[in-house]
């Protein structure tokens, strides 16, 4: 039925065209174009709405945000908490003051002395007379040592053991330089003035003048420094320690030109205070 209607419509259309003198011959492309242009100029038509072509949405990978890694920061380890030990309670220390130690430089000695007397004179014209005698007696000495190098001494002797009748009395004061050679041995000298008398069967003598001598001291004790403050430096050398010692020395009792020669040799013990 539908096909029949279409057929009828087609026939009617053809008839109309023929009636109008139309030509149903094929129309060329340029003719169609001219007709279209003419129609557009005569009857402008509104812009035809063209539905936008929906392009396929391209799939673009979205960038992935990667959080940057933080730069490592060195953090020093915390210092250990110091351990504070409790302070001990101070114990008061009682400091005893040092005792003052008096170094006594005094000494005394006692010994035996032998004196040789010799004198030459021209007592008679053209005759030379020589007088000789050796006599013995006792001697004593006391002194003070300022240090191990210098001291003073006073000494005296008297001989009464006569051989040819001479008697000698001698007393003097001396400076005493010293030289310690070991901790127990000390060399010393004697330089001073003395008074000497000779009585008896020999020519008499009474003289004041220079006297010289020297000797050696040996200490027999052992002394050590004590804990304290000394009044002088403690040397501990030579014959300086407290106690007993020995001495031997020589002395020229009268050191004068043309005077009788009196030579004394003494030996004995000393005590250092």
PAZAPA-4460 file (N, C-alpha, C; in steps of 0.05 Angstrom, whole numbers, plus 32768, in hexadecimal, padded with zeros to 4 digits):
% residues 273
    n_x    n_y    n_z   ca_x   ca_y   ca_z    c_x    c_y    c_z   seq   type   mol
   8011   7FE8   8000   8000   8000   8000   8011   8019   8000     1      X     A
   8025   8017   8010   8038   802D   8011   8045   8030   7FF6     2      X     A
   804D   801B   7FEA   805B   801C   7FD0   8049   8028   7FBB     3      X     A
   802F   8023   7FBE   801C   802E   7FAB   801A   804C   7FAE     4      X     A
   801A   8055   7FC6   8018   8072   7FCA   8030   8080   7FBF     5      X     A
   8047   8075   7FC3   805F   8080   7FB9   805F   8081   7F9B     6      X     A
   8055   806E   7F8F   8054   806D   7F72   8042   8083   7F67     7      X     A
   802B   8087   7F75   8019   809C   7F6C   8025   80B7   7F6E     8      X     A
   8033   80BC   7F84   803F   80D6   7F88   8054   80DB   7F73     9      X     A
   8063   80C7   7F6C   8077   80CA   7F58   806B   80D0   7F3D    10      X     A
   8056   80C4   7F36   8049   80C9   7F1C   803F   80E6   7F1B    11      X     A
   8033   80EF   7F30   8028   810A   7F31   803E   811E   7F2D    12      X     A
   8054   8119   7F3A   806A   812C   7F38   8075   812D   7F1C    13      X     A
   8077   8117   7F10   8081   8117   7EF4   806E   8125   7EE2    14      X     A
   8056   8121   7EE7   8042   812E   7ED5   8044   814C   7ED8    15      X     A
   8046   8156   7EEF   8049   8172   7EF3   8061   817E   7EE5    16      X     A
   8076   8170   7EE8   808E   8179   7EDB   808A   817A   7EBD    17      X     A
   807E   8167   7EB2   807A   8166   7E95   8068   817C   7E8D    18      X     A
   8055   8182   7E9D   8042   8196   7E96   804F   81B1   7E96    19      X     A
   805F   81B4   7EA6   806D   81CE   7EA7   8082   81D0   7E92    20      X     A
   8086   81BE   7E83   809B   81BF   7E6E   80B6   81B9   7E79    21      X     A
   80B6   81AE   7E8F   80D0   81A7   7E9B   80DE   8191   7E8D    22      X     A
   80F7   8192   7E92   8109   817E   7E86   8114   816E   7E9C    23      X     A
   810F   8155   7E99   8118   8143   7EAD   8132   8136   7EA6    24      X     A
   813F   8145   7E94   815A   813A   7E8C   816D   813F   7EA3    25      X     A
   8180   8131   7EA3   8194   8133   7EB8   81A0   8150   7EBB    26      X     A
   81A4   8158   7ED2   81AE   8173   7ED8   81CB   8170   7EDF    27      X     A
   81DB   8182   7ED4   81F8   8181   7ED9   81FF   818E   7EF4    28      X     A
   8217   8189   7EFD   821F   8193   7F18   8221   81B1   7F18    29      X     A
   822C   81BE   7F03   822F   81DB   7F04   8214   81E8   7F04    30      X     A
   81FF   81DB   7EF6   81E5   81E6   7EF6   81D9   81E6   7F11    31      X     A
   81DE   81D0   7F1F   81D3   81CE   7F3A   81E0   81E3   7F4C    32      X     A
   81FA   81E8   7F48   8208   81FB   7F59   81FD   8217   7F54    33      X     A
   81F8   821E   7F3A   81EE   8239   7F34   81D3   823D   7F40    34      X     A
   81C3   8228   7F3F   81A8   822A   7F4A   81A9   822E   7F68    35      X     A
   81BB   8220   7F74   81BD   8223   7F91   81C7   823E   7F99    36      X     A
   81D9   824A   7F8A   81E4   8264   7F90   81CE   8279   7F8C    37      X     A
   81BE   8275   7F77   81A8   8289   7F72   8194   8287   7F88    38      X     A
   818E   8270   7F90   817A   826D   7FA6   8184   827A   7FC0    39      X     A
   819D   8276   7FC5   81A8   8281   7FDE   81A8   829F   7FDE    40      X     A
   81AE   82AB   7FC6   81AD   82C8   7FC5   8191   82D3   7FC7    41      X     A
   817E   82C4   7FBB   8162   82CE   7FBC   8155   82C9   7FD7    42      X     A
   815B   82B3   7FE2   8150   82AC   7FFB   8166   82A3   800E    43      X     A
   8171   82B7   801A   8187   82B0   802E   817C   82A0   8045    44      X     A
   818A   828D   804C   8181   827B   8061   8194   827F   8079    45      X     A
   8186   827B   808E   8196   827E   80A7   81AB   8268   80A8    46      X     A
   81BF   826F   80B8   81D5   825B   80BA   81C9   8242   80C5    47      X     A
   81D1   822E   80B8   81C8   8214   80C0   81D7   820B   80D9    48      X     A
   81C8   8203   80EC   81D5   81FA   8105   81E3   81E0   80FF    49      X     A
   81FA   81E0   8104   820A   81C8   8100   8212   81BD   811B    50      X     A
   8208   81A7   811F   820F   819A   8139   822C   8194   813A    51      X     A
   8238   819E   814D   8256   8198   814F   825B   817B   8151    52      X     A
   826F   8175   8143   8278   8159   8143   8286   8154   815D    53      X     A
   827D   8142   8169   828A   813A   8183   82A0   8127   817D    54      X     A
   82B8   8132   817F   82CF   8121   817B   82D3   810E   8192    55      X     A
   82DE   80FA   818B   82E4   80E7   81A1   82F8   80F3   81B4    56      X     A
   82F0   80F2   81CB   8302   80FD   81E0   831B   80ED   81E2    57      X     A
   8330   80FB   81DB   834A   80ED   81DC   8352   80E8   81F9    58      X     A
   835B   80D3   81FC   8364   80CA   8217   8381   80D3   821C    59      X     A
   8384   80E6   822D   839F   80F1   8234   83A5   80E9   8251    60      X     A
   83BB   80DD   8253   83C3   80D5   826E   83C9   80EE   827F    61      X     A
   83BA   80F1   8294   83BF   8107   82A6   83DA   8103   82B4    62      X     A
   83E9   811A   82B7   8403   8117   82C5   83FF   810F   82E2    63      X     A
   8410   80FE   82E9   840F   80F4   8305   8421   8105   8316    64      X     A
   8416   8112   832A   8427   8123   833C   8436   8111   834F    65      X     A
   8450   8115   834D   8462   8106   835E   846D   8119   8373    66      X     A
   8467   8116   838B   8471   8127   83A0   848F   8124   83A3    67      X     A
   849E   813A   83A1   84BC   8138   83A3   84C4   812E   83BF    68      X     A
   84D9   811E   83BE   84E3   8115   83D8   84F2   812B   83E6    69      X     A
   84EC   812E   83FF   84FA   8144   840E   8518   813E   8411    70      X     A
   8528   8154   840F   8545   8151   8413   854A   8149   8430    71      X     A
   8559   8134   8434   855E   812B   844F   856E   8140   845F    72      X     A
   8565   8145   8476   8572   8159   8488   857F   8149   849F    73      X     A
   859A   814E   84A3   85A8   8140   84B8   85A1   814C   84D3    74      X     A
   8598   813C   84E3   8590   8144   84FE   85A3   8136   8512    75      X     A
   85B4   8147   851F   85C7   813B   8532   85B8   812E   8549    76      X     A
   85C3   8118   8551   85B6   810A   8568   85B8   811C   8581    77      X     A
   85A5   811A   8590   85A6   812B   85A9   85BE   8123   85BB    78      X     A
   85CB   8138   85C6   85E1   8132   85D8   85D7   8124   85F1    79      X     A
   85E7   8111   85FA   85DE   8103   8612   85DE   8116   862A    80      X     A
   85CB   8112   863A   85C9   8122   8652   85E0   811C   8664    81      X     A
   85F1   8130   866B   8607   812A   867C   85FE   8120   8698    82      X     A
   860D   810D   86A1   8607   8102   86BB   8616   8112   86D0    83      X     A
   8608   8120   86DF   8614   8131   86F4   8615   8121   870E    84      X     A
   862E   811B   8715   8631   810D   872E   8630   8120   8745    85      X     A
   8624   8119   8759   8623   812B   8770   863F   812F   877C    86      X     A
   8645   8148   8781   865F   814D   878D   8661   8143   87AA    87      X     A
   8677   8136   87AF   8679   812C   87CB   867C   8143   87DE    88      X     A
   8673   813E   87F5   8675   8153   8809   8692   8157   8811    89      X     A
   869C   816F   880D   86B9   8174   8813   86BF   816E   8830    90      X     A
   86D5   8160   8833   86DE   815A   884E   86F3   816F   8855    91      X     A
   86EF   817D   886A   8703   8192   8871   871E   8185   8878    92      X     A
   8732   8190   886B   874E   8185   8870   875C   8199   8882    93      X     A
   8764   818E   8897   8772   819F   88AB   8790   819E   88A4    94      X     A
   879A   81B5   889B   87B7   81B7   8894   87C6   81C2   88AC    95      X     A
   87D7   81B1   88B6   87E7   81B9   88CC   87FD   81CB   88C3    96      X     A
   8801   81E1   88D0   8817   81F2   88C9   8832   81E4   88CE    97      X     A
   8844   81E9   88BB   885E   81DC   88BD   886E   81E8   88D5    98      X     A
   887B   81D6   88E2   888B   81DF   88F9   88A5   81ED   88EF    99      X     A
   88AD   81FF   88FE   88C7   820D   88F7   88DD   81FC   8902   100      X     A
   88EF   81F5   88F1   8906   81E4   88F8   891F   81F6   88FA   101      X     A
   892B   81F7   8911   8942   8208   8915   895B   81F7   890E   102      X     A
   8969   81FF   88FA   8982   81F2   88F2   8999   81FF   8901   103      X     A
   89A2   81F2   8915   89B6   81FD   8927   89D2   81F8   891A   104      X     A
   89E0   820D   8914   89FA   820A   8908   8A11   8208   891C   105      X     A
   8A0B   8207   8936   8A20   8207   894A   8A2D   81EB   894C   106      X     A
   8A46   81EA   8952   8A54   81D1   8956   8A6A   81D6   896B   107      X     A
   8A74   81C1   8976   8A8A   81C2   8989   8A9B   81A9   8986   108      X     A
   8AB5   81AC   898C   8AC7   8195   8989   8ADD   8195   899E   109      X     A
   8AE7   817E   89A3   8AFD   817A   89B6   8B11   8166   89AB   110      X     A
   8B2B   816D   89AE   8B3E   815A   89A3   8B59   815D   89B0   111      X     A
   8B6C   814F   89A5   8B88   814F   89AD   8B98   815E   8999   112      X     A
   8BAB   816E   89A1   8BBB   817E   898F   8BD8   817A   8995   113      X     A
   8BE8   8176   8980   8C05   8175   8982   8C11   818D   8974   114      X     A
   8C23   819B   8983   8C2F   81B3   8978   8C4D   81AF   8976   115      X     A
   8C58   81B6   895F   8C75   81B5   895A   8C80   81D1   895A   116      X     A
   8C93   81D5   896B   8C9F   81EF   896E   8CBB   81EE   8962   117      X     A
   8CC1   8202   8952   8CDC   8204   8946   8CE4   8221   8943   118      X     A
   8CFC   8227   894D   8D06   8243   894D   8D24   8242   8948   119      X     A
   8D2C   8253   8936   8D49   8256   8930   8D52   8273   8935   120      X     A
   8D67   8276   8943   8D71   8291   8949   8D8F   8291   894C   121      X     A
   8D9B   82A8   8948   8DB7   82AB   894D   8DBA   82B7   8968   122      X     A
   8DB6   82A6   897C   8DB7   82B1   8997   8DD4   82B8   899F   123      X     A
   8DE8   82AB   8995   8E04   82B1   899A   8E11   82B9   897F   124      X     A
   8E24   82CA   8981   8E31   82D4   8968   8E3D   82BD   8959   125      X     A
   8E34   82BB   8940   8E3F   82A6   892E   8E34   828B   8934   126      X     A
   8E22   8288   8946   8E17   826D   894D   8DF9   826E   8948   127      X     A
   8DF0   825B   8938   8DD3   8259   8933   8DC7   8244   8946   128      X     A
   8DB3   824C   8953   8DA6   823A   8967   8D8B   8233   895D   129      X     A
   8D85   8219   895C   8D6A   8210   8954   8D5C   8203   896B   130      X     A
   8D44   820C   8971   8D35   8201   8987   8D1D   81F2   897B   131      X     A
   8D1A   81D9   8984   8D04   81C9   897B   8CF6   81BC   8993   132      X     A
   8CDD   81B9   898F   8CCE   81AC   89A5   8CB3   81A3   8999   133      X     A
   8CAA   818D   89A3   8C8F   8183   899C   8C80   817E   89B7   134      X     A
   8C69   818A   89B8   8C5A   8188   89D1   8C3C   8181   89CA   135      X     A
   8C2E   8176   89DD   8C13   816D   89D8   8C00   8179   89ED   136      X     A
   8BE7   817B   89E6   8BD3   8185   89F8   8BB7   8181   89EE   137      X     A
   8BA5   8190   89F7   8B89   818E   89EF   8B81   81A7   89E0   138      X     A
   8B6D   81A5   89D0   8B62   81BB   89C1   8B44   81BA   89C0   139      X     A
   8B37   81D0   89BE   8B1A   81D2   89BC   8B12   81E5   89A6   140      X     A
   8AFB   81E0   899B   8AF1   81F1   8984   8AD3   81F4   8987   141      X     A
   8AC9   820B   8981   8AAC   8210   897F   8AA8   8221   8967   142      X     A
   8A91   821E   895A   8A8C   822D   8941   8A6F   822D   8939   143      X     A
   8A6A   823C   8923   8A4F   823D   8918   8A52   823D   88FA   144      X     A
   8A43   822A   88ED   8A43   8228   88D0   8A2A   8237   88C6   145      X     A
   8A2E   824C   88B7   8A17   825B   88AC   8A09   824A   8896   146      X     A
   8A18   823C   8887   8A0E   8229   8873   8A24   8215   886D   147      X     A
   8A22   8207   8857   8A36   81F2   8852   8A50   81FE   8846   148      X     A
   8A52   8218   8843   8A69   8224   8837   8A79   8237   8849   149      X     A
   8A6C   8242   885D   8A7B   8255   886D   8A72   8253   888B   150      X     A
   8A85   8257   889C   8A80   8257   88B9   8A95   8267   88C8   151      X     A
   8A93   8268   88E2   8AA7   8275   88F3   8AAE   8262   8909   152      X     A
   8AC7   8264   8913   8AD0   8252   8928   8AE3   8260   893B   153      X     A
   8AE1   8259   8954   8AF4   8262   8968   8B01   8248   8974   154      X     A
   8B1B   8249   8977   8B29   8231   8981   8B40   8239   8994   155      X     A
   8B47   8227   89A5   8B5D   822C   89B7   8B6A   8211   89BE   156      X     A
   8B84   8212   89C4   8B93   81FA   89CC   8BA8   8201   89E1   157      X     A
   8BAF   81ED   89F0   8BC4   81F1   8A04   8BD3   81D7   8A07   158      X     A
   8BED   81D8   8A04   8BFE   81C0   8A07   8C0C   81C2   8A22   159      X     A
   8C0C   81AB   8A30   8C1A   81AA   8A4A   8C29   8190   8A4D   160      X     A
   8C28   8180   8A37   8C38   8168   8A37   8C52   816F   8A29   161      X     A
   8C66   8177   8A39   8C7E   8182   8A2E   8C93   816D   8A28   162      X     A
   8CA4   8172   8A15   8CBA   8161   8A0F   8CD5   816F   8A16   163      X     A
   8CD7   8188   8A0D   8CEF   8197   8A13   8CE8   81B0   8A24   164      X     A
   8CD1   81B0   8A30   8CCA   81C5   8A42   8CB9   81DC   8A37   165      X     A
   8CB0   81DA   8A1D   8CA0   81F0   8A12   8C82   81EC   8A18   166      X     A
   8C74   8202   8A1D   8C58   8202   8A21   8C4B   8216   8A0E   167      X     A
   8C36   820D   8A00   8C29   821E   89EC   8C0C   8223   89F4   168      X     A
   8C05   823C   89F2   8BE9   8244   89F5   8BE0   8253   89DC   169      X     A
   8BC8   824B   89D2   8BC0   8257   89B8   8BA2   825A   89B8   170      X     A
   8B98   8271   89AF   8B7B   8276   89AC   8B77   8289   8994   171      X     A
   8B62   8283   8984   8B5E   8293   896C   8B41   8292   8963   172      X     A
   8B3A   82A5   8951   8B1F   82A6   8944   8B24   82A5   8926   173      X     A
   8B14   8294   8918   8B19   828F   88FC   8AFF   8290   88EB   174      X     A
   8B03   8299   88D2   8AEE   8294   88BE   8AF3   8278   88B3   175      X     A
   8ADD   826A   88AD   8ADF   824E   88A6   8AD1   8249   888B   176      X     A
   8ADF   824C   8875   8AD3   8244   885B   8AD2   8226   8859   177      X     A
   8ABC   821B   884D   8AB9   81FE   884C   8AB2   81F5   8830   178      X     A
   8AB8   81DC   882B   8AB1   81D0   8811   8AA8   81B3   8816   179      X     A
   8A8E   81AD   8814   8A84   8192   8818   8A8D   8181   8800   180      X     A
   8A9A   816A   8805   8AA2   8158   87F0   8A90   8140   87EE   181      X     A
   8A83   8138   8803   8A6F   8123   8803   8A5A   812B   8817   182      X     A
   8A46   811B   881B   8A31   8121   882E   8A3B   811F   884B   183      X     A
   8A52   8114   884F   8A5C   8111   886A   8A78   811C   886E   184      X     A
   8A85   8126   8859   8AA0   8130   885B   8AA1   814D   8852   185      X     A
   8AB0   815D   8862   8AB1   8179   885D   8ACE   8183   8860   186      X     A
   8AD8   8191   884D   8AF3   819E   884F   8AEF   81BA   8858   187      X     A
   8B01   81C4   8868   8AFE   81E0   8872   8B19   81ED   8875   188      X     A
   8B19   8207   8875   8B31   8216   8879   8B2E   8228   8892   189      X     A
   8B44   8233   889B   8B44   8244   88B3   8B55   825D   88AC   190      X     A
   8B49   8274   88AF   8B58   828D   88AA   8B4F   82A1   88C0   191      X     A
   8B62   82A8   88D2   8B5A   82B9   88E8   8B72   82C6   88F6   192      X     A
   8B6C   82D0   890D   8B81   82DC   891E   8B82   82CC   8939   193      X     A
   8B9A   82CA   8943   8B9D   82BA   895C   8BB3   82C6   896E   194      X     A
   8BB2   82BF   8987   8BC6   82C7   899A   8BD4   82AE   89A4   195      X     A
   8BEE   82AE   89A2   8BFE   8296   89A8   8C14   829D   89BC   196      X     A
   8C17   828C   89D0   8C2C   8290   89E4   8C3C   8276   89E7   197      X     A
   8C56   8279   89E9   8C68   8262   89EE   8C78   8268   8A07   198      X     A
   8C76   8255   8A1A   8C85   8258   8A33   8C95   823E   8A38   199      X     A
   8CA9   8240   8A4A   8CB8   8228   8A50   8CD6   822E   8A4C   200      X     A
   8CE4   8219   8A46   8D01   821B   8A42   8D08   8225   8A26   201      X     A
   8CF5   8225   8A14   8CFA   822F   89F9   8CF7   824E   89F9   202      X     A
   8D01   825B   89E5   8CFD   8278   89E2   8CDF   827F   89E4   203      X     A
   8CDA   8292   89F4   8CBE   8299   89F8   8CB3   82A8   89DF   204      X     A
   8C98   82A5   89DD   8C8A   82B3   89C7   8C6F   82BD   89D1   205      X     A
   8C69   82D5   89C9   8C4F   82E0   89CF   8C47   82F0   89B6   206      X     A
   8C35   82E4   89A6   8C2F   82F0   898B   8C11   82F2   8986   207      X     A
   8C09   8307   897A   8BEE   830B   896F   8BF1   830E   8951   208      X     A
   8BE3   82FE   8942   8BE5   8301   8925   8BD5   82EC   8916   209      X     A
   8BDB   82EB   88FD   8BCD   82DA   88EA   8BD2   82BC   88F0   210      X     A
   8BBC   82AD   88EE   8BBE   828F   88F1   8BAF   8283   88DA   211      X     A
   8BBA   826D   88D0   8BAE   825F   88B9   8BAB   8241   88BF   212      X     A
   8B98   8235   88B1   8B95   8218   88B5   8B81   820C   88A2   213      X     A
   8B7C   81F3   88A5   8B68   81E4   8895   8B65   81C8   889F   214      X     A
   8B4F   81BB   8898   8B4A   81A0   88A1   8B33   8193   8893   215      X     A
   8B2B   817C   889E   8B15   816C   8893   8B03   8163   88A9   216      X     A
   8AE9   8163   88A4   8AD5   815A   88B7   8AC6   8143   88AB   217      X     A
   8AC0   8130   88BB   8AB0   8119   88B2   8A99   8115   88C5   218      X     A
   8A81   8114   88BA   8A69   8111   88CB   8A64   80F3   88D0   219      X     A
   8A5D   80EC   88E8   8A58   80D0   88EF   8A3A   80CB   88F2   220      X     A
   8A29   80DF   88F2   8A0D   80DC   88F5   89FE   80DF   88DB   221      X     A
   89E5   80D9   88DB   89D4   80DC   88C3   89BC   80EC   88CB   222      X     A
   89B9   8102   88BE   89A2   8114   88C3   8993   8119   88A9   223      X     A
   8979   8119   88AB   8968   811E   8893   8956   8136   8898   224      X     A
   894E   8143   8883   893C   815A   8886   8921   8152   8893   225      X     A
   8917   8164   88A3   88FD   815F   88B0   88E8   816F   88A2   226      X     A
   88CF   8167   88A6   88B8   8175   889A   88B3   818F   88A9   227      X     A
   88BB   81A5   889D   88B7   81BE   88AA   88C5   81D5   889B   228      X     A
   88C5   81EB   88A7   88D2   8203   889B   88EC   8208   88A9   229      X     A
   8901   8208   8899   891C   820A   88A5   8924   8228   88A6   230      X     A
   8933   822E   88BB   893D   8249   88BF   8953   824F   88AB   231      X     A
   8960   823B   88A0   8973   823D   888A   8971   8224   887A   232      X     A
   897C   8225   8862   897A   820D   8851   8989   81F6   885D   233      X     A
   897C   81DF   885C   8988   81C7   8867   8999   81BA   8851   234      X     A
   89B3   81B9   8855   89C4   81AF   883F   89CA   8191   8843   235      X     A
   89CE   8188   885B   89D4   816C   885F   89EE   8163   8853   236      X     A
   8A00   8176   884E   8A1A   816F   8842   8A31   8175   8856   237      X     A
   8A46   8166   8852   8A5D   816A   8863   8A57   8163   8880   238      X     A
   8A64   8172   8892   8A60   816D   88AE   8A4A   8181   88B9   239      X     A
   8A32   817E   88AE   8A1D   8191   88B4   8A06   8184   88C4   240      X     A
   8A05   8169   88C5   89EF   815C   88D2   89F3   815B   88F1   241      X     A
   89DD   8159   88FE   89DD   8158   891B   89E9   813E   8924   242      X     A
   89FC   8140   8937   8A09   8128   8941   8A27   812A   8942   243      X     A
   8A33   8113   8946   8A50   8112   894A   8A5F   8111   892F   244      X     A
   8A78   811B   8931   8A8A   8119   8919   8AA7   8119   8922   245      X     A
   8AB8   8116   890F   8AD5   8117   8914   8AE2   812D   8904   246      X     A
   8AF9   8137   890E   8B07   814B   88FF   8B25   8147   8903   247      X     A
   8B34   814F   88EF   8B51   8150   88EF   8B59   8169   88E1   248      X     A
   8B6B   817A   88EC   8B73   8192   88DF   8B90   819A   88E6   249      X     A
   8B9A   81AD   88D6   8BB5   81B8   88DA   8BB2   81D6   88DE   250      X     A
   8BC4   81E1   88EE   8BC4   81FE   88F3   8BE0   8209   88F6   251      X     A
   8BE6   821E   88E9   8BFE   822D   88EE   8BF7   8244   8901   252      X     A
   8BFF   8241   891A   8BF6   8253   892F   8BFF   8270   892B   253      X     A
   8C18   8274   8921   8C22   828F   891D   8C2C   8290   8900   254      X     A
   8C1F   829F   88EF   8C27   82A1   88D3   8C35   82BC   88CF   255      X     A
   8C4D   82BE   88DB   8C5D   82D6   88D9   8C79   82CF   88D0   256      X     A
   8C86   82E1   88C2   8CA1   82DE   88BA   8CB4   82E2   88D2   257      X     A
   8CC8   82D1   88D4   8CDC   82D2   88E9   8CD1   82CB   8904   258      X     A
   8CB9   82C0   8905   8CAD   82B7   891F   8CB2   8299   8921   259      X     A
   8CB3   828F   893A   8CB6   8272   893E   8C9F   8263   892F   260      X     A
   8CA6   824C   8925   8C92   823D   8916   8C83   822B   892A   261      X     A
   8C6A   822F   892A   8C58   821F   893C   8C44   8211   892A   262      X     A
   8C47   81F7   8926   8C35   81E7   8916   8C25   81D5   8928   263      X     A
   8C0A   81D6   8926   8BF9   81C5   8937   8BE8   81B3   8925   264      X     A
   8BE7   819A   892E   8BD5   8186   8922   8BC2   817D   8937   265      X     A
   8BA8   817E   8931   8B94   8177   8945   8B80   8163   893A   266      X     A
   8B75   8152   894B   8B61   813F   8943   8B4E   813B   895A   267      X     A
   8B34   8137   8954   8B21   8133   896A   8B05   812E   895F   268      X     A
   8AF2   8132   8971   8AD6   812D   896A   8AC7   8148   896B   269      X     A
   8AB1   8149   895C   8AA0   8161   895D   8A83   8158   8961   270      X     A
   8A73   816B   8969   8A56   8165   896C   8A47   817D   895F   271      X     A
   8A37   8176   894C   8A26   818B   893E   8A0B   818C   894C   272      X     A
   8A03   81A3   8954   89EA   81A7   8963   89D3   81A9   894F   273      X     A
***
